[in-house]
């Protein structure tokens, strides 16, 4: 009898102990977001998407617009895009006071910033290669397109250029700390997510020399952002964008077209990353429209290879293993009206070819980064308040 009483009492105590936990879990539930603000640079404006509009950031299928749709929010009413093409961390810091009211009203804030801190030094790098000051972007393109990878790497590591790049990286960290402080001042309860910077040239043929220099610098920028956001504490967090872009940068950016920005698939990957991080259910229903298979494995041409293809609409990606291709094909007469060289180029390979992929890394760097940097740093869209 005594044992039964003790057991019953223990059961009651256990039940009472569990009740508060159950109530707390139900009370917390999934967080809802009534207002969304996205700020930062051209990654957030949607620049590089086919449906991007300089004058209307809400038309394109950018990650921000898709996230707003998933949250049931409407542009300029409950969702605001105040990103600026070409902005650096110091520009965003200067912008924040002008959008203070939007920051104060927003439950969720998403920020992409830091890449242009590096792009601003393009002309300096070209001047170091040339050994003299250059008067404009056209000269910089000429110098970088004719430079060897060795000259490119030597210039990047020269004391003058290296010190400027280091200062740009350090400024990124300092500015992000100040950005976090202002956001906390304006809205202590907001959930703020910083997107880490991806590497657009990772594994992309023809951009090897570019990536030898850019990859370490991007890691340094991300280290600065991570340190600043972590120090900001509760309410501030990071989205690991490199984890969803870098493994297949050729398929998820416009780098094959000499543009560093995410394409539709890349924006889709960033969107899905944020959906998962926010604990939301993706409302999209997509009948996949896949692009071509792109090789993502490393190895010899005679070895089996791994391919990846991505839906151009939602960013869903699938991979598959393929057998090794023949290294040569028998000569055949070309059909009338065809280009024999082009036909030979396509034989035995269903990967997407990079036009001009035999260009040097410096040439690819010039073609990709110089025009984009010049365009975005000059044609920033006006603030919309």
N, C-alpha and C positions, 0 to 999 in steps of 0.2 A: 504493500500500500504506500509506504513511504517513498519507494522508488518511483511509483507512478506519479505522485505529487511533484517530486523533484523534476521529473521529465516534463510534466505539463507546464510547470513554471518556466523551465528553460525554453520550451517552445514559445510561450507567450513573450518572453524577453526577446527571443530571436525575431519574432514577427514584428514586435514594436520597433526593433532596431532597423528593420528593413523598410518600414513604412516611410520614414522621412527620405530615404534614398530614392524610393520609387516616386514620391511626390516631386522631389527636386528634378529628377530626370524628365518627368512629364512637363514640369513647369518651364524648364529651359527650352526644349524643343529646338527645331531649326530656326536660325535667325532670319528675319525678313528684312528687306532693304527697300525703303520707300523712295530714296533718292540716290543716284549714282553720279559721281563726277570722275571723269578721266582726264588726266593732264600729262604733259611731258612733251615728247618729240614726234617725229614723223611716223614712228611705228604706231603711235596711237591715233594720229590723224587718219591713217589708212593710206598714206601715200604709197604708190607702187601697185595698188589694186586696179584692175581694169575699170571698175566703176567708181574710182575715186574722183571727187569733185573738189577743186580748190576752194569753192565758195560755199559748199554744203557738206560738212563732215558726216552727216547722218544718212547719206545716200548709199555709201559703200558697205560691203559685208566685212567690215573690220571686226576685230575681236571685241572692241568696246560696244559697237552697235549690236552685235549678236548677244553679248552679255546683257545689255539693256532689254532686248526683246525677251530673253529667257526670264528676266526679272519682272516683265510686264510693265516696263517703264517707257516713257515717250520723250523724244528729243525736245529740248528746250522747255520742258514742263516738269519732268521728274528725272530726266537724264541730260547731263551737260558734258559736252566735249570741248575743252579749252586747251587742247594740245596745240603746239606750235611747231611747224616744220623748221628744222634746223636748230631748235633750242638746245642749249647746254644747261648744266645744272645751275649755273649762275643766272641764266635767263629765267628758269623756272622759279628760282628764289625771288627774283624781282617781280615776277608775275603774281605771286601768291597774294600780296595785299590787295590787288585789283579784283581778285575773285574770292575775297574773304567771306562774303555772304554765302556763296555757293559751297565753300568748304564747311561753313558752320551748319548748313542745312543738310549736308550729305551724310548718309549712313555708311556708304561705301565709297572709297577713293582708290583709284588704280593709277599707277604712275609708271611711265617708261622714260628713262633719262640716263645720260652718261655717255652714249656712243659718240655724240658730237664733240665731247671734250677731247676726243682723239682726232676726229676728222678736221678740226680747226687747224691742225698742224701739218696738213698736207703740203702746202706751199713751202714751208720750212724744210721739209724732208727733200723735196725736189731741189731746192736751192743748195742743200748740202751735197747732193749728188752732182749738181752742175759745178759746184765750187764757186758760185757767185749768186748774188741776189737775182731773182726772177721778177719780171714786171707783171705777170698775170697768169691766169689759169691755163691759157693756151700754151705758154712756154713750159709750164709745169708738166702738162700732158706730154709734150714733145720729149722732155728730159726723161720722164719716168718710163715712157714707152720704149725708149732706146737703151735704158740702163740694164746692166746685167744683175742677176740676183745677188751676186757678191757685192756690187756697188750699192745696191739697195740696202742690204744688211749692214754694210759698213757705215752708211750714212745714218741709219737708225740708231746705231750704237756710238756714234761720234759724241763727244762730250756736250757740244752745244745742243744737238737735237735730243739726246738722252735726258738732259736736265730739263728741257722744256716739256717733254713727254711726262717725266716724273712729276713736274709741277702740275700738269693737267690732271694727272691721276689723283694727286693729293688734294687738289681743289675740289674734285668730285666728292671725295669723302667729307670734306669740311662743309660743302654746300648741302649735301644730303642730310647731315646732322642738323643744319639750320632749317632745312625744309621740314624735317620731322618736328622740330621745336615749334615752328609756326603753326603747323597743322594741329599739334596738340593744344596750342594756345587758342586757336580758332574753334576747335571742336574736339574736346577730350574724349568723346565717346565714339568717334568715327573708327571704322576698320579700314586701315590703309595698307595697300599691297604694292610693293615695288617689284617691277619685273626685272630680273637679272638680264644682263646683256648676252645675247647669243653670238656665235661666231659664224658669219655668213659664208665664209670661204672654207670652212672645215670639210676637207675631203673633196673639194670641187676641183676637177682637173683644170690645169692652167693657172691656178691661184696658189700654188705651193709656196712660192717665195713670199707672197703677200701674207700668207697665213703664218709663216715662220716668225714674222714680226708682230702681226695683229693679235694672234692667239694669246701670247703672254701678256700683252697690254690689256686685252679684254678680261683676262683672269685677274689682273691687278685692279681694274675698275670694279669688277664684281666683288673683290675682297674689300674694297673701300665701302661699297654700298652695303655689303653684308655687315661689316663692322658698325656702320652708322645706324642701320635699321635695328640691329640687335641691341645696341646701346639705348635706342629710343624706348624699348620695353613694350609693355602691353599695348595692344592696338595697332602695332606695326609689324609687318611680316613680309616675307619674300616669296616670289613665285619663280620656280626654277625653270625658266624658259629655255636655257641651254639644253636641258634634258630632253626637250621635245623637238628642238630645232636642229641642234648640232649633229645628231646621228645621221641626218639625211638633209643637210643644208641645201644640196643641189635641187631637191624635190620640194623644199618648203620655203625657199627664198627665190628671188628673181636673179640670182647670181649667174645663172646660165644665160641671162639676157644682160649681164653686166650691171646689175642693180642689187644693192645690198639689202633691200627691204623684203619683209615677208610677202609671199604671194598668198593667194586665197587659201591654199592648203595650210600654209604657215599660220595665218590668222586663225584658221580653224583649230590648229593644235594649241595655240595660246588660249583660245576660248575654252576648249575642253579642259585644259589644265586648270583654269580659273573656276570652271563649273565644279570640278572635282574638289578643289581646295575649299570652295564655299559650301560644299556638302549639298549641292543642288542636283536636281534631276534634269538632264539635257532634254528639252522639249522637241528638239529637231527630229524630224523623220526625213531621212535622205535616201533616195535611190542613187546609189553611188555612181559617179562618173569618174572612172579612174584614168589617170595619165599613163604614160608609158613606164615600163620597168626601168629602174635606174639601179646600177650596181652599187651596193653599199659595203661589199666585202673587200678584203685586201688579199692579194695573192697573185700568182702567175696567171698569164692568159690561158694556159693549158689546164688550170685547176677549176673545179666546180666553183660557182659563184652564187652569192646571195643577192637577190633583187628585191626592190621595194617599189610599190606604186601607191599613190596617194589620191584620194578623192578630191577633185578640185573644188567641190562645194563645201563639204563639212570637215575635211582634213583627216578622215579615217584612213588609216594606213595598214596595208597588209604586206607581208614578206613571203618569199618563196625561194626554194633552192633550185638551181639550174645546173645542168651538166656542163662540163667544159666545152668551149666552142673550138671548132677547127681553126688553126692559126692561118691556114691558107685555103683558098678555094680554086678549083680548076678554072682555067680561062675559058670564057664562053663569049660568043659573039653578042654584042649589044643589040637589043631590039631597036628598030628605027625610031628616032626621035628621043632616045634616052641618053643620059650622060654616063658613059662607061665608068668614069671615076666615082661618080655618086653611087652607081649600082654596086660597084666593088666595095665601097665603104660600108654599105648596108648589109652585105652578105654575112650570114651567120651571127648577127648581133641585133637583138631587139632592144638594146639600151637606147636612151635618148642621147643623141650626139650633141656635143658642144661646138657650135660654129667657132672656128678659130681656136680650138682647144690646144693647138701647138704653139700658141703665142707664149712668150715668156711670162713669168709671174709678174714682173714689173709692168709689162704691157697690159695684162689683165687688171692689175691694180689701178693703173691710170684710167683705163676705160671704165672701170666700175665705180671707183670712189671719187675721182676728181669731178666729173660732171655732176654727180649726185650731191656732193658736198657744196659745190658752187651754187647749184640751183636752189637748194634748200636754205642755205645761209643767206641768199639774196632775196628769195621769194617767200618770205614768211607771211603767213596769212594774218590779217589784223585780229586783235583781240575782239571777242564778242561778249559784251557785258549786258 
